[in-house]
Amino acid sequence: GIENAKSIIKLIEDGRGVEVVQTIKTYSIEGRTSKQNPIMFALALCAKSTDLSTKQAAYSSLSEICRIPTHLFM
């Protein structure tokens, strides 16, 4: 929800965006969430970040997190 988005944005603003992307990737690859939608939303927040390191990490992880085409349209 919106509170989670605010938390992710705060972490990115605090310079921890790359860490956020790594956590997203870990949760996605290990199947630690029941649904992919929150994972994709969090990754999208990172990809749209103004922080270059976070943005690069998000786009670099895209193929590992979005493993099937429908993930790109969530």
Secondary structure as the mmCIF struct_conf table of DSSP 4:
data_model
#
loop_
_struct_conf.conf_type_id
_struct_conf.id
_struct_conf.beg_label_comp_id
_struct_conf.beg_label_asym_id
_struct_conf.beg_label_seq_id
_struct_conf.end_label_comp_id
_struct_conf.end_label_asym_id
_struct_conf.end_label_seq_id
HELX_RH_AL_P HELX_RH_AL_P1 ILE A 2 GLU A 13
TURN_TY1_P TURN_TY1_P1 ASP A 14 GLY A 15
HELX_RH_AL_P HELX_RH_AL_P2 GLY A 17 ILE A 29
TURN_TY1_P TURN_TY1_P2 GLU A 30 GLY A 31
BEND BEND1 THR A 33 SER A 34
BEND BEND2 GLN A 36 GLN A 36
HELX_RH_AL_P HELX_RH_AL_P3 ASN A 37 ALA A 47
TURN_TY1_P TURN_TY1_P3 LYS A 48 LYS A 48
BEND BEND3 THR A 50 THR A 50
HELX_RH_AL_P HELX_RH_AL_P4 LEU A 52 ILE A 65
BEND BEND4 ILE A 68 ILE A 68
HELX_RH_3T_P HELX_RH_3T_P1 PRO A 69 PHE A 73
#
